[in-house]
Amino acid sequence: MSKYSKLQNGEFIRINLDTEDLKFACCDCGLVHTIQFHKVNKNIWDFAFFRHVRATGQLRRHKFGYLQK
């Protein structure tokens, strides 16, 4: 079972910015962040990054086992 999808360098991901938060893990260092988006107007979006210390520790402790192969 995978908690995180693994993307190749330069690969795109499609999401619904109005309803989804993204949870990303770096495949090099294992740092995990959630990214939240907020639409300000037609072409302007705010976004915020939140680091997840516990999820980062779990991912590193399991030697990146939660990343999809």
C-alpha positions in Angstrom: 0.0 0.0 0.0 1.4 3.4 -1.0 0.7 6.7 0.8 2.5 8.8 -1.8 2.6 8.7 -5.6 6.0 8.9 -7.1 6.5 11.3 -10.0 9.3 11.4 -12.4 11.3 14.6 -12.8 9.1 17.0 -14.8 6.0 14.8 -14.7 2.6 16.6 -14.2 -0.2 15.8 -11.8 -3.8 17.0 -12.2 -5.8 18.0 -9.2 -8.9 20.0 -8.4 -7.5 23.0 -6.6 -10.9 24.0 -5.1 -11.3 20.8 -3.1 -7.9 19.1 -2.8 -4.8 19.6 -0.6 -1.7 17.9 -1.9 0.6 15.8 0.2 4.1 15.5 -1.3 7.1 13.6 -0.2 10.6 14.1 -1.7 12.1 10.9 -3.1 15.6 12.2 -2.3 15.4 13.3 1.3 11.9 12.1 2.4 10.6 15.5 3.5 6.8 15.5 3.5 4.7 18.7 2.9 1.0 19.5 2.5 0.2 22.2 -0.1 -3.0 24.1 0.2 -4.4 26.3 -2.5 -6.9 29.3 -2.3 -8.3 31.1 -5.3 -8.0 34.9 -4.9 -9.5 35.8 -8.3 -9.7 34.5 -11.9 -6.0 34.0 -12.4 -4.5 34.5 -9.0 -4.0 31.7 -6.5 -2.5 31.7 -3.0 -0.8 28.6 -1.8 0.8 27.5 1.5 3.2 24.8 2.4 3.1 23.0 5.7 5.9 20.6 6.8 4.9 17.3 8.4 7.6 16.4 10.9 5.9 13.1 12.0 5.2 11.9 8.4 8.7 12.8 7.4 10.1 10.7 10.3 7.8 7.8 9.4 8.8 7.9 5.7 12.5 8.0 6.5 12.2 5.3 9.3 10.6 2.9 6.8 13.3 3.7 4.2 10.9 5.3 1.8 8.7 2.2 1.7 5.5 4.3 1.3 6.6 5.7 -2.0 5.1 3.9 -5.0 7.6 2.1 -7.2 
